[in-house]
Amino acid sequence: MKLWMISKECDKKDCPTLYATDRGTLLIQGDRPEDHGLTLPAHEGVVEIPVSLIKKAVADGLI
């Protein structure tokens, strides 16, 4: 899989980031919340990102 960064929320290495893939999908880097209360299959997970990350990517015309 090839991917490229679309948008990120800070200038550090470990911050919420949105990536596009050559599969026509998105990857999202964020914190793994433990208190979400969801029942997820073992192969799935959730990450938490600020809404402003998506707004920034849309405003920049990236998605």
C-alpha positions in Angstrom: 0.0 0.0 0.0 1.3 3.5 -0.9 0.1 6.4 1.1 0.6 10.1 1.4 -0.2 12.7 4.0 -3.2 14.9 3.3 -3.4 17.0 6.5 -2.1 17.1 10.0 -3.0 19.0 13.1 0.4 20.0 14.4 4.1 20.2 13.5 5.2 17.3 15.7 5.8 13.7 14.5 3.1 12.2 16.6 -0.1 14.1 16.1 -3.5 13.5 14.4 -2.9 13.0 10.7 -5.0 12.1 7.7 -3.5 10.0 4.9 -4.8 8.9 1.5 -3.9 5.5 0.0 -3.5 4.2 -3.5 -6.5 1.9 -2.7 -8.9 4.9 -2.7 -9.1 4.8 1.1 -8.1 7.0 4.0 -5.9 6.2 7.0 -6.3 8.2 10.2 -3.6 8.6 12.9 -5.0 9.5 16.3 -5.3 8.6 20.0 -6.9 5.2 20.8 -9.6 6.0 23.4 -10.4 3.3 25.9 -13.7 4.7 27.2 -15.8 4.7 24.0 -18.2 2.0 25.1 -18.4 0.4 21.7 -18.3 -3.4 21.1 -15.9 -3.9 18.2 -14.7 -7.0 16.4 -11.2 -8.0 17.3 -9.8 -6.9 13.8 -11.3 -3.4 14.1 -10.4 -0.3 16.2 -11.2 3.3 16.6 -9.1 6.4 16.9 -10.0 9.9 18.1 -9.1 13.0 16.1 -10.2 16.6 16.3 -13.0 17.7 13.9 -10.7 20.6 12.9 -8.4 18.0 11.1 -11.2 17.1 8.7 -12.3 20.7 8.3 -8.7 21.7 7.4 -8.4 19.0 4.8 -11.7 20.0 3.2 -10.9 23.7 3.3 -7.6 23.0 1.7 -9.4 21.1 -1.1 -7.6 17.9 -0.2 -10.7 15.8 0.3 
